[in-house]
Amino acid sequence: MLGFLRRAGVSAALVTCLWGCTTYRSDLERARAHYAANEYDKALALLDVLEIDIDSLSEAERAQYAYYRGMSHFRLDQKRDARHWLGNAAARELAAQGSLSPDEKKRVEETLTKLNPSYWGEVSTLDEQTGGSAGGKPCKVDLDCIQGEFCDGGQCKKTSESPAEEPPADAPPPKKKRPRDEE
């Protein structure tokens, strides 16, 4: 009788585990469906809830998770989160070759190529051709701008474009420094 109960307990635990894993996989599938339907916010909501249980997914499913989460963030113009999750997807693809389809892998590479220069402060090819950024690029913080620019009023501006402050016409001339003042 004791052996039967042990086997029944093990069987119940196995069924529970399989049911739980199926639920996580179905959540991932639902997130994929939302992504395919251009419902990126819904996909992110599902993926966010699933994050705590990501260890229950296979390596390939974890790469898929990171891919769909990164691309959803990218489609919603959440560049920092997109870069993080797409970098995660690329790393998981390297660790478990074939986790992403060739199209997904190509899209990860292309999207990271777009996102990395602004993150690392590098000048893009367009910037090199025009001698700087196209000017007025939207931003929220200084890191959204390329090197040599800062975020001002939601627009990237070059530091060298800052107009020099001119003293008012009735202001006294600036004092000359005496050699003693420079020490």
GUDRENMI-497139 format. One record per residue: residue number from 0; residue in one letter; x, y, z of N, C-alpha, C, O in turn. Coordinates in steps of 0.2 Angstrom, whole numbers, plus 5000, padded with zeros to 4 digits. Layout:
BEGIN
+-----+------+------+------+------+------+------+------+------+------+------+------+------+------+
: seq : type :  n.x :  n.y :  n.z : ca.x : ca.y : ca.z :  c.x :  c.y :  c.z :  o.x :  o.y :  o.z :
+-----+------+------+------+------+------+------+------+------+------+------+------+------+------+
: NUM :    a :    X :    Y :    Z :    X :    Y :    Z :    X :    Y :    Z :    X :    Y :    Z :
...
+-----+------+------+------+------+------+------+------+------+------+------+------+------+------+
% end
This chain:
BEGIN
+-----+------+------+------+------+------+------+------+------+------+------+------+------+------+
: seq : type :  n.x :  n.y :  n.z : ca.x : ca.y : ca.z :  c.x :  c.y :  c.z :  o.x :  o.y :  o.z :
+-----+------+------+------+------+------+------+------+------+------+------+------+------+------+
:   0 :    m : 5004 : 4994 : 5000 : 5000 : 5000 : 5000 : 5004 : 5006 : 5000 : 5003 : 5011 : 4997 :
:   1 :    l : 5010 : 5006 : 5004 : 5014 : 5012 : 5004 : 5018 : 5013 : 4998 : 5018 : 5019 : 4996 :
:   2 :    g : 5019 : 5008 : 4994 : 5022 : 5009 : 4987 : 5018 : 5012 : 4982 : 5019 : 5016 : 4978 :
:   3 :    f : 5011 : 5010 : 4983 : 5006 : 5013 : 4979 : 5005 : 5021 : 4980 : 5005 : 5024 : 4975 :
:   4 :    l : 5005 : 5022 : 4986 : 5005 : 5030 : 4988 : 5011 : 5034 : 4986 : 5010 : 5039 : 4983 :
:   5 :    r : 5017 : 5031 : 4986 : 5023 : 5034 : 4984 : 5022 : 5035 : 4976 : 5023 : 5041 : 4974 :
:   6 :    r : 5020 : 5030 : 4972 : 5019 : 5031 : 4965 : 5014 : 5036 : 4963 : 5015 : 5039 : 4959 :
:   7 :    a : 5009 : 5035 : 4967 : 5003 : 5040 : 4966 : 5006 : 5047 : 4967 : 5004 : 5052 : 4963 :
:   8 :    g : 5009 : 5048 : 4972 : 5012 : 5055 : 4974 : 5017 : 5057 : 4969 : 5017 : 5063 : 4966 :
:   9 :    v : 5021 : 5053 : 4966 : 5026 : 5055 : 4961 : 5022 : 5056 : 4954 : 5024 : 5061 : 4951 :
:  10 :    s : 5017 : 5052 : 4953 : 5013 : 5054 : 4947 : 5009 : 5060 : 4947 : 5009 : 5064 : 4942 :
:  11 :    a : 5007 : 5062 : 4953 : 5003 : 5068 : 4954 : 5008 : 5074 : 4953 : 5006 : 5079 : 4950 :
:  12 :    a : 5014 : 5073 : 4956 : 5019 : 5079 : 4955 : 5021 : 5080 : 4948 : 5022 : 5085 : 4946 :
:  13 :    l : 5022 : 5074 : 4944 : 5024 : 5074 : 4937 : 5018 : 5078 : 4933 : 5020 : 5082 : 4929 :
:  14 :    v : 5012 : 5076 : 4935 : 5006 : 5079 : 4931 : 5006 : 5087 : 4932 : 5005 : 5091 : 4928 :
:  15 :    t : 5007 : 5088 : 4939 : 5007 : 5095 : 4941 : 5012 : 5099 : 4937 : 5011 : 5105 : 4935 :
:  16 :    c : 5018 : 5096 : 4937 : 5024 : 5100 : 4933 : 5023 : 5100 : 4926 : 5024 : 5106 : 4923 :
:  17 :    l : 5020 : 5095 : 4923 : 5019 : 5096 : 4916 : 5013 : 5101 : 4914 : 5013 : 5104 : 4909 :
:  18 :    w : 5008 : 5101 : 4919 : 5003 : 5106 : 4918 : 5005 : 5113 : 4919 : 5004 : 5117 : 4915 :
:  19 :    g : 5010 : 5114 : 4924 : 5013 : 5121 : 4925 : 5017 : 5123 : 4919 : 5017 : 5128 : 4916 :
:  20 :    c : 5021 : 5118 : 4916 : 5026 : 5120 : 4910 : 5021 : 5121 : 4904 : 5023 : 5126 : 4900 :
:  21 :    t : 5016 : 5118 : 4903 : 5011 : 5119 : 4898 : 5008 : 5126 : 4898 : 5008 : 5129 : 4893 :
:  22 :    t : 5007 : 5128 : 4905 : 5004 : 5135 : 4906 : 5009 : 5140 : 4904 : 5007 : 5145 : 4900 :
:  23 :    y : 5015 : 5139 : 4905 : 5020 : 5144 : 4904 : 5021 : 5144 : 4896 : 5022 : 5150 : 4893 :
:  24 :    r : 5021 : 5139 : 4893 : 5022 : 5138 : 4886 : 5016 : 5142 : 4882 : 5017 : 5145 : 4877 :
:  25 :    s : 5010 : 5141 : 4885 : 5004 : 5144 : 4882 : 5004 : 5151 : 4883 : 5002 : 5155 : 4879 :
:  26 :    d : 5007 : 5154 : 4889 : 5008 : 5161 : 4890 : 5012 : 5164 : 4884 : 5011 : 5169 : 4882 :
:  27 :    l : 5018 : 5160 : 4883 : 5023 : 5162 : 4878 : 5019 : 5162 : 4871 : 5020 : 5167 : 4867 :
:  28 :    e : 5015 : 5157 : 4870 : 5012 : 5157 : 4863 : 5007 : 5163 : 4863 : 5006 : 5166 : 4857 :
:  29 :    r : 5003 : 5164 : 4868 : 4998 : 5170 : 4868 : 5002 : 5176 : 4867 : 5000 : 5181 : 4863 :
:  30 :    a : 5008 : 5177 : 4870 : 5012 : 5183 : 4869 : 5014 : 5184 : 4862 : 5014 : 5189 : 4859 :
:  31 :    r : 5016 : 5178 : 4859 : 5018 : 5178 : 4852 : 5012 : 5180 : 4847 : 5013 : 5184 : 4843 :
:  32 :    a : 5006 : 5178 : 4849 : 5000 : 5180 : 4845 : 4999 : 5187 : 4846 : 4997 : 5190 : 4841 :
:  33 :    h : 4999 : 5190 : 4852 : 4998 : 5197 : 4853 : 5003 : 5201 : 4849 : 5002 : 5206 : 4846 :
:  34 :    y : 5010 : 5199 : 4849 : 5015 : 5202 : 4845 : 5013 : 5202 : 4837 : 5013 : 5207 : 4834 :
:  35 :    a : 5011 : 5196 : 4835 : 5009 : 5196 : 4828 : 5003 : 5200 : 4826 : 5003 : 5202 : 4820 :
:  36 :    a : 4999 : 5201 : 4831 : 4993 : 5205 : 4830 : 4994 : 5213 : 4831 : 4990 : 5217 : 4831 :
:  37 :    n : 5001 : 5215 : 4832 : 5003 : 5222 : 4833 : 5000 : 5224 : 4840 : 4999 : 5230 : 4841 :
:  38 :    e : 4999 : 5220 : 4844 : 4997 : 5221 : 4851 : 5002 : 5221 : 4856 : 5003 : 5216 : 4860 :
:  39 :    y : 5007 : 5225 : 4855 : 5014 : 5225 : 4859 : 5013 : 5226 : 4866 : 5016 : 5222 : 4870 :
:  40 :    d : 5008 : 5230 : 4868 : 5007 : 5231 : 4875 : 5004 : 5225 : 4879 : 5006 : 5223 : 4884 :
:  41 :    k : 5000 : 5221 : 4875 : 4997 : 5215 : 4878 : 5003 : 5210 : 4878 : 5003 : 5206 : 4883 :
:  42 :    a : 5007 : 5209 : 4873 : 5012 : 5205 : 4873 : 5017 : 5206 : 4879 : 5019 : 5201 : 4882 :
:  43 :    l : 5019 : 5212 : 4880 : 5023 : 5214 : 4886 : 5020 : 5212 : 4892 : 5023 : 5210 : 4897 :
:  44 :    a : 5013 : 5213 : 4893 : 5010 : 5212 : 4900 : 5011 : 5204 : 4901 : 5012 : 5202 : 4907 :
:  45 :    l : 5010 : 5200 : 4896 : 5010 : 5193 : 4897 : 5017 : 5191 : 4899 : 5019 : 5187 : 4903 :
:  46 :    l : 5022 : 5194 : 4895 : 5029 : 5192 : 4896 : 5032 : 5194 : 4902 : 5036 : 5191 : 4905 :
:  47 :    d : 5029 : 5200 : 4905 : 5031 : 5203 : 4911 : 5029 : 5198 : 4917 : 5033 : 5197 : 4921 :
:  48 :    v : 5023 : 5195 : 4916 : 5021 : 5191 : 4921 : 5025 : 5184 : 4921 : 5026 : 5181 : 4926 :
:  49 :    l : 5026 : 5182 : 4915 : 5030 : 5176 : 4914 : 5037 : 5176 : 4916 : 5040 : 5171 : 4917 :
:  50 :    e : 5040 : 5182 : 4917 : 5047 : 5183 : 4918 : 5049 : 5179 : 4925 : 5054 : 5176 : 4925 :
:  51 :    i : 5045 : 5179 : 4930 : 5047 : 5176 : 4936 : 5048 : 5168 : 4935 : 5051 : 5165 : 4939 :
:  52 :    d : 5044 : 5165 : 4930 : 5044 : 5158 : 4929 : 5048 : 5156 : 4923 : 5047 : 5151 : 4920 :
:  53 :    i : 5053 : 5161 : 4920 : 5057 : 5159 : 4914 : 5061 : 5153 : 4915 : 5062 : 5150 : 4910 :
:  54 :    d : 5063 : 5151 : 4921 : 5067 : 5145 : 4922 : 5063 : 5139 : 4920 : 5066 : 5133 : 4919 :
:  55 :    s : 5056 : 5139 : 4920 : 5052 : 5133 : 4918 : 5052 : 5132 : 4910 : 5049 : 5127 : 4908 :
:  56 :    l : 5055 : 5137 : 4906 : 5055 : 5136 : 4899 : 5061 : 5133 : 4897 : 5066 : 5133 : 4901 :
:  57 :    s : 5061 : 5130 : 4891 : 5067 : 5127 : 4888 : 5072 : 5133 : 4886 : 5070 : 5139 : 4886 :
:  58 :    e : 5078 : 5131 : 4884 : 5083 : 5136 : 4882 : 5080 : 5140 : 4876 : 5081 : 5146 : 4875 :
:  59 :    a : 5078 : 5136 : 4871 : 5075 : 5139 : 4865 : 5069 : 5144 : 4867 : 5068 : 5149 : 4864 :
:  60 :    e : 5065 : 5142 : 4871 : 5059 : 5146 : 4873 : 5061 : 5152 : 4877 : 5058 : 5157 : 4876 :
:  61 :    r : 5067 : 5152 : 4880 : 5069 : 5158 : 4884 : 5072 : 5163 : 4879 : 5071 : 5169 : 4879 :
:  62 :    a : 5075 : 5160 : 4873 : 5077 : 5164 : 4868 : 5071 : 5168 : 4864 : 5072 : 5174 : 4863 :
:  63 :    q : 5066 : 5164 : 4863 : 5060 : 5166 : 4860 : 5057 : 5172 : 4865 : 5055 : 5177 : 4863 :
:  64 :    y : 5057 : 5170 : 4871 : 5054 : 5175 : 4876 : 5058 : 5182 : 4876 : 5055 : 5187 : 4875 :
:  65 :    a : 5064 : 5181 : 4876 : 5069 : 5187 : 4875 : 5068 : 5191 : 4869 : 5067 : 5197 : 4868 :
:  66 :    y : 5067 : 5187 : 4863 : 5066 : 5190 : 4857 : 5059 : 5194 : 4857 : 5059 : 5200 : 4855 :
:  67 :    y : 5054 : 5191 : 4858 : 5047 : 5194 : 4858 : 5047 : 5200 : 4863 : 5043 : 5205 : 4862 :
:  68 :    r : 5050 : 5199 : 4869 : 5050 : 5205 : 4874 : 5054 : 5211 : 4871 : 5052 : 5216 : 4871 :
:  69 :    g : 5060 : 5209 : 4868 : 5064 : 5215 : 4865 : 5060 : 5218 : 4859 : 5061 : 5224 : 4859 :
:  70 :    m : 5058 : 5214 : 4855 : 5054 : 5217 : 4849 : 5048 : 5221 : 4851 : 5046 : 5226 : 4848 :
:  71 :    s : 5044 : 5219 : 4856 : 5039 : 5222 : 4858 : 5041 : 5229 : 4861 : 5038 : 5234 : 4859 :
:  72 :    h : 5046 : 5229 : 4865 : 5049 : 5236 : 4868 : 5051 : 5240 : 4862 : 5050 : 5246 : 4862 :
:  73 :    f : 5054 : 5237 : 4857 : 5056 : 5241 : 4851 : 5051 : 5244 : 4847 : 5051 : 5250 : 4845 :
:  74 :    r : 5045 : 5240 : 4846 : 5039 : 5243 : 4843 : 5036 : 5248 : 4846 : 5033 : 5253 : 4843 :
:  75 :    l : 5037 : 5248 : 4853 : 5034 : 5254 : 4857 : 5039 : 5259 : 4859 : 5037 : 5264 : 4863 :
:  76 :    d : 5044 : 5259 : 4855 : 5050 : 5264 : 4855 : 5053 : 5265 : 4862 : 5054 : 5270 : 4865 :
:  77 :    q : 5053 : 5259 : 4866 : 5056 : 5259 : 4872 : 5063 : 5256 : 4871 : 5065 : 5250 : 4872 :
:  78 :    k : 5068 : 5260 : 4869 : 5074 : 5258 : 4866 : 5079 : 5254 : 4871 : 5082 : 5249 : 4869 :
:  79 :    r : 5079 : 5257 : 4877 : 5084 : 5254 : 4882 : 5081 : 5247 : 4884 : 5086 : 5242 : 4884 :
:  80 :    d : 5075 : 5246 : 4885 : 5073 : 5239 : 4886 : 5073 : 5235 : 4880 : 5075 : 5229 : 4881 :
:  81 :    a : 5072 : 5237 : 4874 : 5073 : 5233 : 4868 : 5080 : 5231 : 4867 : 5081 : 5225 : 4866 :
:  82 :    r : 5085 : 5236 : 4868 : 5092 : 5234 : 4868 : 5093 : 5228 : 4873 : 5097 : 5223 : 4871 :
:  83 :    h : 5091 : 5229 : 4879 : 5093 : 5224 : 4884 : 5090 : 5217 : 4882 : 5094 : 5212 : 4882 :
:  84 :    w : 5084 : 5217 : 4880 : 5081 : 5210 : 4879 : 5083 : 5207 : 4872 : 5084 : 5201 : 4872 :
:  85 :    l : 5084 : 5211 : 4867 : 5087 : 5209 : 4861 : 5094 : 5206 : 4862 : 5096 : 5201 : 4859 :
:  86 :    g : 5098 : 5210 : 4866 : 5105 : 5207 : 4868 : 5104 : 5201 : 4871 : 5108 : 5196 : 4870 :
:  87 :    n : 5099 : 5200 : 4875 : 5098 : 5194 : 4879 : 5096 : 5188 : 4874 : 5099 : 5182 : 4874 :
:  88 :    a : 5092 : 5190 : 4869 : 5090 : 5185 : 4864 : 5096 : 5183 : 4860 : 5097 : 5177 : 4858 :
:  89 :    a : 5100 : 5187 : 4858 : 5106 : 5186 : 4854 : 5111 : 5181 : 4858 : 5114 : 5177 : 4855 :
:  90 :    a : 5112 : 5183 : 4864 : 5116 : 5179 : 4868 : 5113 : 5172 : 4869 : 5117 : 5167 : 4869 :
:  91 :    r : 5107 : 5171 : 4870 : 5104 : 5164 : 4871 : 5104 : 5161 : 4864 : 5105 : 5154 : 4864 :
:  92 :    e : 5104 : 5164 : 4859 : 5104 : 5161 : 4852 : 5111 : 5158 : 4851 : 5112 : 5153 : 4849 :
:  93 :    l : 5116 : 5162 : 4854 : 5123 : 5159 : 4853 : 5124 : 5153 : 4857 : 5128 : 5149 : 4855 :
:  94 :    a : 5121 : 5153 : 4863 : 5122 : 5147 : 4868 : 5118 : 5141 : 4865 : 5120 : 5136 : 4866 :
:  95 :    a : 5112 : 5142 : 4862 : 5108 : 5137 : 4860 : 5106 : 5138 : 4853 : 5101 : 5141 : 4851 :
:  96 :    q : 5111 : 5137 : 4848 : 5110 : 5138 : 4841 : 5103 : 5135 : 4839 : 5102 : 5130 : 4840 :
:  97 :    g : 5100 : 5139 : 4835 : 5094 : 5137 : 4832 : 5088 : 5139 : 4836 : 5082 : 5137 : 4834 :
:  98 :    s : 5089 : 5142 : 4841 : 5083 : 5144 : 4846 : 5078 : 5149 : 4842 : 5072 : 5149 : 4843 :
:  99 :    l : 5082 : 5154 : 4838 : 5078 : 5158 : 4834 : 5078 : 5156 : 4827 : 5083 : 5153 : 4824 :
: 100 :    s : 5073 : 5158 : 4823 : 5072 : 5157 : 4816 : 5077 : 5161 : 4813 : 5079 : 5166 : 4815 :
: 101 :    p : 5079 : 5160 : 4806 : 5084 : 5164 : 4803 : 5081 : 5171 : 4802 : 5085 : 5176 : 4803 :
: 102 :    d : 5075 : 5172 : 4801 : 5072 : 5179 : 4801 : 5072 : 5182 : 4807 : 5074 : 5188 : 4808 :
: 103 :    e : 5071 : 5179 : 4813 : 5071 : 5182 : 4819 : 5078 : 5184 : 4821 : 5080 : 5189 : 4824 :
: 104 :    k : 5083 : 5179 : 4820 : 5090 : 5181 : 4821 : 5092 : 5187 : 4817 : 5096 : 5191 : 4820 :
: 105 :    k : 5091 : 5187 : 4811 : 5092 : 5193 : 4806 : 5089 : 5200 : 4809 : 5092 : 5205 : 4809 :
: 106 :    r : 5083 : 5199 : 4811 : 5080 : 5205 : 4814 : 5083 : 5207 : 4821 : 5084 : 5213 : 4822 :
: 107 :    v : 5085 : 5203 : 4825 : 5089 : 5204 : 4831 : 5095 : 5208 : 4829 : 5097 : 5213 : 4832 :
: 108 :    e : 5099 : 5206 : 4824 : 5105 : 5209 : 4822 : 5104 : 5216 : 4820 : 5108 : 5220 : 4821 :
: 109 :    e : 5099 : 5216 : 4815 : 5098 : 5223 : 4812 : 5095 : 5228 : 4817 : 5097 : 5234 : 4817 :
: 110 :    t : 5091 : 5226 : 4822 : 5088 : 5230 : 4827 : 5094 : 5232 : 4832 : 5094 : 5238 : 4834 :
: 111 :    l : 5098 : 5228 : 4834 : 5104 : 5230 : 4838 : 5108 : 5234 : 4835 : 5111 : 5239 : 4838 :
: 112 :    t : 5109 : 5233 : 4828 : 5114 : 5238 : 4825 : 5111 : 5245 : 4825 : 5115 : 5250 : 4825 :
: 113 :    k : 5104 : 5246 : 4825 : 5101 : 5252 : 4825 : 5102 : 5255 : 4832 : 5103 : 5261 : 4833 :
: 114 :    l : 5101 : 5251 : 4837 : 5100 : 5253 : 4844 : 5107 : 5255 : 4847 : 5108 : 5259 : 4851 :
: 115 :    n : 5112 : 5251 : 4845 : 5119 : 5251 : 4849 : 5122 : 5258 : 4848 : 5125 : 5260 : 4853 :
: 116 :    p : 5123 : 5261 : 4842 : 5126 : 5267 : 4842 : 5124 : 5273 : 4846 : 5128 : 5276 : 4849 :
: 117 :    s : 5117 : 5273 : 4847 : 5115 : 5279 : 4851 : 5116 : 5277 : 4858 : 5117 : 5282 : 4863 :
: 118 :    y : 5116 : 5271 : 4860 : 5118 : 5269 : 4867 : 5125 : 5270 : 4869 : 5126 : 5272 : 4874 :
: 119 :    w : 5129 : 5268 : 4864 : 5136 : 5269 : 4866 : 5139 : 5276 : 4864 : 5145 : 5277 : 4865 :
: 120 :    g : 5135 : 5280 : 4861 : 5138 : 5287 : 4860 : 5142 : 5287 : 4853 : 5146 : 5291 : 4852 :
: 121 :    e : 5141 : 5282 : 4849 : 5145 : 5282 : 4843 : 5141 : 5286 : 4837 : 5135 : 5287 : 4838 :
: 122 :    v : 5145 : 5288 : 4832 : 5142 : 5292 : 4827 : 5140 : 5287 : 4822 : 5144 : 5283 : 4819 :
: 123 :    s : 5134 : 5287 : 4819 : 5131 : 5283 : 4814 : 5134 : 5285 : 4807 : 5137 : 5290 : 4807 :
: 124 :    t : 5133 : 5281 : 4802 : 5135 : 5283 : 4795 : 5132 : 5289 : 4793 : 5135 : 5293 : 4790 :
: 125 :    l : 5125 : 5290 : 4794 : 5122 : 5296 : 4792 : 5125 : 5302 : 4795 : 5126 : 5307 : 4792 :
: 126 :    d : 5127 : 5301 : 4802 : 5130 : 5307 : 4805 : 5136 : 5309 : 4802 : 5138 : 5315 : 4802 :
: 127 :    e : 5140 : 5304 : 4800 : 5147 : 5305 : 4797 : 5146 : 5309 : 4791 : 5150 : 5313 : 4789 :
: 128 :    q : 5141 : 5307 : 4787 : 5140 : 5310 : 4781 : 5137 : 5317 : 4781 : 5139 : 5322 : 4777 :
: 129 :    t : 5133 : 5319 : 4786 : 5130 : 5325 : 4787 : 5134 : 5330 : 4792 : 5133 : 5336 : 4793 :
: 130 :    g : 5140 : 5327 : 4795 : 5144 : 5331 : 4799 : 5141 : 5332 : 4806 : 5143 : 5336 : 4810 :
: 131 :    g : 5137 : 5327 : 4808 : 5133 : 5327 : 4815 : 5127 : 5324 : 4814 : 5125 : 5322 : 4809 :
: 132 :    s : 5123 : 5325 : 4819 : 5116 : 5322 : 4819 : 5112 : 5326 : 4815 : 5113 : 5332 : 4814 :
: 133 :    a : 5106 : 5323 : 4813 : 5102 : 5327 : 4809 : 5099 : 5333 : 4812 : 5095 : 5338 : 4810 :
: 134 :    g : 5100 : 5334 : 4819 : 5098 : 5339 : 4823 : 5091 : 5338 : 4825 : 5087 : 5336 : 4821 :
: 135 :    g : 5090 : 5340 : 4831 : 5083 : 5340 : 4834 : 5080 : 5333 : 4835 : 5074 : 5332 : 4835 :
: 136 :    k : 5085 : 5328 : 4836 : 5082 : 5321 : 4837 : 5079 : 5321 : 4843 : 5081 : 5324 : 4848 :
: 137 :    p : 5073 : 5318 : 4844 : 5069 : 5318 : 4850 : 5073 : 5314 : 4855 : 5077 : 5309 : 4854 :
: 138 :    c : 5072 : 5316 : 4862 : 5076 : 5313 : 4867 : 5072 : 5314 : 4874 : 5068 : 5318 : 4874 :
: 139 :    k : 5074 : 5310 : 4879 : 5071 : 5311 : 4885 : 5077 : 5312 : 4890 : 5076 : 5316 : 4895 :
: 140 :    v : 5083 : 5309 : 4889 : 5088 : 5311 : 4893 : 5095 : 5311 : 4889 : 5094 : 5310 : 4883 :
: 141 :    d : 5100 : 5314 : 4892 : 5106 : 5315 : 4888 : 5109 : 5308 : 4884 : 5111 : 5309 : 4879 :
: 142 :    l : 5108 : 5302 : 4887 : 5110 : 5296 : 4884 : 5106 : 5295 : 4878 : 5109 : 5290 : 4874 :
: 143 :    d : 5101 : 5298 : 4877 : 5097 : 5296 : 4870 : 5101 : 5300 : 4864 : 5099 : 5298 : 4859 :
: 144 :    c : 5105 : 5305 : 4866 : 5108 : 5309 : 4861 : 5115 : 5306 : 4859 : 5118 : 5302 : 4864 :
: 145 :    i : 5118 : 5307 : 4854 : 5125 : 5305 : 4852 : 5130 : 5309 : 4856 : 5128 : 5314 : 4859 :
: 146 :    q : 5136 : 5307 : 4856 : 5142 : 5310 : 4859 : 5142 : 5317 : 4857 : 5142 : 5318 : 4850 :
: 147 :    g : 5143 : 5322 : 4861 : 5144 : 5329 : 4859 : 5137 : 5332 : 4859 : 5137 : 5338 : 4857 :
: 148 :    e : 5132 : 5329 : 4861 : 5125 : 5332 : 4861 : 5122 : 5331 : 4868 : 5125 : 5327 : 4872 :
: 149 :    f : 5117 : 5335 : 4870 : 5114 : 5334 : 4876 : 5106 : 5335 : 4875 : 5104 : 5338 : 4869 :
: 150 :    c : 5102 : 5333 : 4879 : 5095 : 5333 : 4878 : 5093 : 5340 : 4881 : 5094 : 5341 : 4887 :
: 151 :    d : 5089 : 5344 : 4877 : 5087 : 5350 : 4880 : 5080 : 5351 : 4877 : 5079 : 5352 : 4871 :
: 152 :    g : 5075 : 5351 : 4881 : 5068 : 5352 : 4879 : 5065 : 5346 : 4875 : 5061 : 5348 : 4870 :
: 153 :    g : 5068 : 5340 : 4876 : 5065 : 5335 : 4872 : 5069 : 5334 : 4865 : 5067 : 5330 : 4861 :
: 154 :    q : 5074 : 5338 : 4864 : 5077 : 5338 : 4857 : 5085 : 5338 : 4859 : 5087 : 5341 : 4863 :
: 155 :    c : 5089 : 5333 : 4855 : 5096 : 5333 : 4855 : 5099 : 5339 : 4852 : 5097 : 5342 : 4847 :
: 156 :    k : 5104 : 5342 : 4856 : 5107 : 5348 : 4853 : 5114 : 5348 : 4854 : 5117 : 5345 : 4859 :
: 157 :    k : 5118 : 5350 : 4849 : 5125 : 5350 : 4850 : 5128 : 5354 : 4855 : 5125 : 5360 : 4856 :
: 158 :    t : 5133 : 5352 : 4859 : 5136 : 5357 : 4864 : 5139 : 5363 : 4861 : 5139 : 5368 : 4864 :
: 159 :    s : 5142 : 5362 : 4855 : 5145 : 5368 : 4851 : 5140 : 5373 : 4849 : 5142 : 5378 : 4847 :
: 160 :    e : 5134 : 5371 : 4848 : 5129 : 5375 : 4845 : 5126 : 5380 : 4850 : 5122 : 5385 : 4849 :
: 161 :    s : 5128 : 5379 : 4857 : 5125 : 5384 : 4862 : 5128 : 5391 : 4861 : 5134 : 5392 : 4860 :
: 162 :    p : 5124 : 5395 : 4860 : 5126 : 5402 : 4858 : 5130 : 5405 : 4864 : 5128 : 5404 : 4870 :
: 163 :    a : 5135 : 5409 : 4863 : 5139 : 5412 : 4868 : 5135 : 5417 : 4871 : 5131 : 5421 : 4868 :
: 164 :    e : 5135 : 5418 : 4878 : 5131 : 5423 : 4881 : 5134 : 5429 : 4880 : 5140 : 5430 : 4882 :
: 165 :    e : 5130 : 5434 : 4877 : 5133 : 5441 : 4876 : 5131 : 5445 : 4882 : 5125 : 5445 : 4884 :
: 166 :    p : 5135 : 5449 : 4885 : 5133 : 5453 : 4890 : 5129 : 5459 : 4888 : 5129 : 5461 : 4882 :
: 167 :    p : 5124 : 5461 : 4892 : 5120 : 5467 : 4890 : 5124 : 5473 : 4888 : 5130 : 5473 : 4890 :
: 168 :    a : 5121 : 5477 : 4884 : 5125 : 5483 : 4881 : 5127 : 5487 : 4887 : 5132 : 5491 : 4886 :
: 169 :    d : 5123 : 5488 : 4892 : 5125 : 5493 : 4897 : 5129 : 5490 : 4903 : 5130 : 5493 : 4908 :
: 170 :    a : 5131 : 5483 : 4902 : 5135 : 5480 : 4907 : 5142 : 5483 : 4907 : 5145 : 5484 : 4901 :
: 171 :    p : 5146 : 5483 : 4913 : 5153 : 5485 : 4913 : 5157 : 5480 : 4910 : 5156 : 5474 : 4910 :
: 172 :    p : 5163 : 5483 : 4907 : 5167 : 5478 : 4904 : 5170 : 5473 : 4909 : 5171 : 5475 : 4915 :
: 173 :    p : 5172 : 5467 : 4907 : 5174 : 5462 : 4912 : 5181 : 5464 : 4914 : 5185 : 5468 : 4911 :
: 174 :    k : 5182 : 5463 : 4921 : 5188 : 5465 : 4924 : 5194 : 5461 : 4921 : 5193 : 5455 : 4920 :
: 175 :    k : 5200 : 5464 : 4921 : 5206 : 5461 : 4919 : 5209 : 5458 : 4925 : 5209 : 5460 : 4930 :
: 176 :    k : 5211 : 5452 : 4924 : 5215 : 5448 : 4929 : 5222 : 5451 : 4930 : 5225 : 5452 : 4925 :
: 177 :    r : 5223 : 5452 : 4936 : 5230 : 5453 : 4938 : 5234 : 5447 : 4939 : 5231 : 5442 : 4941 :
: 178 :    p : 5240 : 5447 : 4937 : 5245 : 5441 : 4938 : 5244 : 5438 : 4945 : 5244 : 5432 : 4945 :
: 179 :    r : 5243 : 5442 : 4950 : 5242 : 5439 : 4957 : 5236 : 5435 : 4957 : 5236 : 5430 : 4961 :
: 180 :    d : 5230 : 5436 : 4954 : 5224 : 5433 : 4954 : 5224 : 5426 : 4951 : 5220 : 5422 : 4953 :
: 181 :    e : 5229 : 5425 : 4946 : 5229 : 5418 : 4943 : 5233 : 5413 : 4947 : 5232 : 5407 : 4945 :
: 182 :    e : 5236 : 5415 : 4952 : 5240 : 5410 : 4956 : 5235 : 5406 : 4961 : 5238 : 5402 : 4964 :
+-----+------+------+------+------+------+------+------+------+------+------+------+------+------+
% end
